[in-house]
Amino acid sequence: MTVLTEAPPATTTGGPRPLRTGAEFLASLDDGRVVMVDGQRVANVATHPAFAGAAQSAARLFDIAADPAMRERMTYPCPETGRPILRAYQIPRSHADLRAKRLASETWSEVSYGLIGRTPDHVAGFFCGYAAVPEVFAAGGERFAGNVVRFYEYLRDNHQWVTYAIVPPQIDRSKPAHRQSDPTLHAGVVREVEGGIIVSGAQQLATAGVFSDWLYLSCIHPLQPGDENYAIGVAMRMNAPGLRLYPRRPFALQVDNAFDNPLTSRFDESDCFVVLDEVFIPWEHVFIHRNLEVCRDQWWKTPAHAYGNLQAQARYVTKLRFMMGLAKRMNEATGNDAVPPVQVQMGELAALAQTVETMLEAQETRATIDANGVVWPCRASLYAVMALQSEMNPRMIDIMREMTGAAMISLPSSVKDLDSPETAADMERYMRSGVSGARDRIALMRLAWDFIGSDFGNRHQQYEKFYGGASHLVKQNMYRNYDFRRATGLVDSALALG
Ligand SMILES: Cc1cc2nc3c(=O)[nH]c(=O)nc-3n(C[C@H](O)[C@H](O)[C@H](O)COP(=O)(O)OP(=O)(O)OC[C@H]3O[C@@H](n4cnc5c(N)ncnc54)[C@H](O)[C@@H]3O)c2cc1C
């Protein structure tokens, strides 16, 4: 690690605090952050009907990590003090460390069946990657390396949740950031002031931003000379003056009971369009300042992107396992489970799910250790799945749809039909399956619809396509990481045969 040359920032607290509980997390959300829904400011994210269900699910993450019975699984001893710290913030120095990080992510992902994408371990992985290779930031000035390491230690010691917005708004993709109709449309530095910089503009799309403690603002989109003002990496608290969050339509607002929308009501993490109106960033929270090379290298010359997306893939594996279980239970309910063509469809689904799971393990088993003793997950294994996910995921959803026929549609309007004296008898008689009563069958099919067909389910399909960036960019990551030398070596040796 780089030797720190600057005084510690105000965010340093002098060692790890006790693990954060769910109640502490919920209380922390009432901090004046500006979240706008239906033209109005949300008074408290933890209690607003758009977010309260998901907030409770997120609180469980912290309770699980703070549970002494989960100490080994979810935490590791702070290198300096020995006090427990979230594995999310562990910089892996052995293959066993990397596996332990993944298992902690797996445990968290099971809380939402893989349906909360940006749990705190996602962006935590990026900061582990930055702190593991601070030299990349030092290329922009030694103090930036110090800043990023100290900020990582602060996040780690205080069990913080960071979201990120690293893609410019779509406004006009035909022009670079500095050629937009107004130079402050894309988020960027507008001026330096005493003690820091001012940033303004917009950025997409801070998933789980309403629940996070911090926003990391940077840019993964290719930038070009002239775009220097947008080549930044800065952190701000979610209640920073001038920061406004515009979540997309919160799906939980459309539902009035958990029986009919069991997933929407609990796991809608939200995706927030971010507006920055003259936000002050103190220098200690600036890690990249007007530097195109460092802005690019943070993603590819550190293990940040690989750590963050190791979490994304661990979560995806859990979601696919849930999908497999759902498909199996639906086939049992419809009585088609033993039909050979249905088993063939299930076989295809299982092959895809198993491929993703095996590739997740390959990231660990094929991981490499750099000169500083830091473990980097195998990026070829990571990007192989990410590059195909935008095609594979819709295929899997399509197989699910094929297998269910009208099962998710020929259902009563709501749980009230099960309870009303006028309708209950019809429900009991005709809504049952060969293996369960009406209530259980309806609950299963509502769960399936919420997974596949509801607004929440459809948003998830968009998420799996785009959470790692548009697929043409992800495929370029794969291109850069494939072992072409070995492949072309084979061809060259065949040509040498004469
Ligand atoms: C549900 C969801 C959650 C997200 N969460 C986050 C988050 O937490 N943080 C964050 O920073 N971002 C997040 N994103 C944003 C995501 O990173 C971007 O949406 C993604 O990078 C795609 O960029 P875009 O939407 O700007 O698409 P564009 O770059 O505008 O591309 C749109 C489409 O145009 C086509 N296209 C454009 N250019 C080319 C080209 N050169 N070659 C071939 N085809 C091309 C492709 O079909 C592409 O899919 C999220 C997105 C979604 C949908």
PDBQT file of the ligand as one rigid body, heavy atoms in Angstrom, charges set to zero:
ROOT
HETATM    1  C1  LIG A 501     -31.927  -1.710 -13.832  1.00  0.00    +0.000 C 
HETATM    2  C2  LIG A 501     -30.638  -1.001 -14.068  1.00  0.00    +0.000 A 
HETATM    3  C3  LIG A 501     -29.821  -0.710 -12.981  1.00  0.00    +0.000 A 
HETATM    4  C4  LIG A 501     -28.619  -0.008 -13.173  1.00  0.00    +0.000 A 
HETATM    5  N1  LIG A 501     -27.846   0.319 -12.094  1.00  0.00    +0.000 NA
HETATM    6  C5  LIG A 501     -26.759   1.090 -12.248  1.00  0.00    +0.000 A 
HETATM    7  C6  LIG A 501     -25.980   1.533 -11.142  1.00  0.00    +0.000 A 
HETATM    8  O1  LIG A 501     -26.224   1.169  -9.988  1.00  0.00    +0.000 OA
HETATM    9  N2  LIG A 501     -24.963   2.395 -11.375  1.00  0.00    +0.000 N 
HETATM   10  C7  LIG A 501     -24.649   2.813 -12.630  1.00  0.00    +0.000 A 
HETATM   11  O2  LIG A 501     -23.716   3.601 -12.783  1.00  0.00    +0.000 OA
HETATM   12  N3  LIG A 501     -25.355   2.414 -13.697  1.00  0.00    +0.000 NA
HETATM   13  C8  LIG A 501     -26.384   1.564 -13.533  1.00  0.00    +0.000 A 
HETATM   14  N4  LIG A 501     -27.125   1.182 -14.628  1.00  0.00    +0.000 N 
HETATM   15  C9  LIG A 501     -26.843   1.833 -15.881  1.00  0.00    +0.000 C 
HETATM   16  C10 LIG A 501     -26.097   0.950 -16.789  1.00  0.00    +0.000 C 
HETATM   17  O3  LIG A 501     -24.759   0.943 -16.398  1.00  0.00    +0.000 OA
HETATM   18  C11 LIG A 501     -26.298   1.525 -18.161  1.00  0.00    +0.000 C 
HETATM   19  O4  LIG A 501     -27.642   1.523 -18.442  1.00  0.00    +0.000 OA
HETATM   20  C12 LIG A 501     -25.571   0.673 -19.108  1.00  0.00    +0.000 C 
HETATM   21  O5  LIG A 501     -24.211   0.984 -18.986  1.00  0.00    +0.000 OA
HETATM   22  C13 LIG A 501     -26.057   0.899 -20.511  1.00  0.00    +0.000 C 
HETATM   23  O6  LIG A 501     -25.882   2.232 -20.831  1.00  0.00    +0.000 OA
HETATM   24  P1  LIG A 501     -27.065   3.104 -21.450  1.00  0.00    +0.000 P 
HETATM   25  O7  LIG A 501     -28.326   2.807 -20.746  1.00  0.00    +0.000 OA
HETATM   26  O8  LIG A 501     -26.594   4.468 -21.353  1.00  0.00    +0.000 OA
HETATM   27  O9  LIG A 501     -27.160   2.582 -22.895  1.00  0.00    +0.000 OA
HETATM   28  P2  LIG A 501     -26.472   3.173 -24.187  1.00  0.00    +0.000 P 
HETATM   29  O10 LIG A 501     -24.996   3.255 -23.987  1.00  0.00    +0.000 OA
HETATM   30  O11 LIG A 501     -27.162   4.437 -24.560  1.00  0.00    +0.000 OA
HETATM   31  O12 LIG A 501     -26.771   2.048 -25.209  1.00  0.00    +0.000 OA
HETATM   32  C14 LIG A 501     -28.102   1.627 -25.481  1.00  0.00    +0.000 C 
HETATM   33  C15 LIG A 501     -28.069   0.555 -26.517  1.00  0.00    +0.000 C 
HETATM   34  O13 LIG A 501     -27.619   1.142 -27.734  1.00  0.00    +0.000 OA
HETATM   35  C16 LIG A 501     -26.875   0.214 -28.473  1.00  0.00    +0.000 C 
HETATM   36  N5  LIG A 501     -25.532   0.751 -28.713  1.00  0.00    +0.000 N 
HETATM   37  C17 LIG A 501     -25.072   1.963 -28.349  1.00  0.00    +0.000 A 
HETATM   38  N6  LIG A 501     -23.809   2.142 -28.734  1.00  0.00    +0.000 NA
HETATM   39  C18 LIG A 501     -23.426   1.026 -29.351  1.00  0.00    +0.000 A 
HETATM   40  C19 LIG A 501     -22.220   0.596 -29.968  1.00  0.00    +0.000 A 
HETATM   41  N7  LIG A 501     -21.131   1.372 -30.018  1.00  0.00    +0.000 N 
HETATM   42  N8  LIG A 501     -22.177  -0.634 -30.484  1.00  0.00    +0.000 NA
HETATM   43  C20 LIG A 501     -23.268  -1.434 -30.443  1.00  0.00    +0.000 A 
HETATM   44  N9  LIG A 501     -24.443  -1.088 -29.883  1.00  0.00    +0.000 NA
HETATM   45  C21 LIG A 501     -24.527   0.121 -29.344  1.00  0.00    +0.000 A 
HETATM   46  C22 LIG A 501     -26.841  -1.054 -27.678  1.00  0.00    +0.000 C 
HETATM   47  O14 LIG A 501     -27.913  -1.868 -28.073  1.00  0.00    +0.000 OA
HETATM   48  C23 LIG A 501     -27.091  -0.575 -26.273  1.00  0.00    +0.000 C 
HETATM   49  O15 LIG A 501     -27.565  -1.627 -25.486  1.00  0.00    +0.000 OA
HETATM   50  C24 LIG A 501     -28.272   0.418 -14.470  1.00  0.00    +0.000 A 
HETATM   51  C25 LIG A 501     -29.096   0.115 -15.562  1.00  0.00    +0.000 A 
HETATM   52  C26 LIG A 501     -30.250  -0.605 -15.377  1.00  0.00    +0.000 A 
HETATM   53  C27 LIG A 501     -31.098  -0.907 -16.572  1.00  0.00    +0.000 C 
ENDROOT
TORSDOF 0
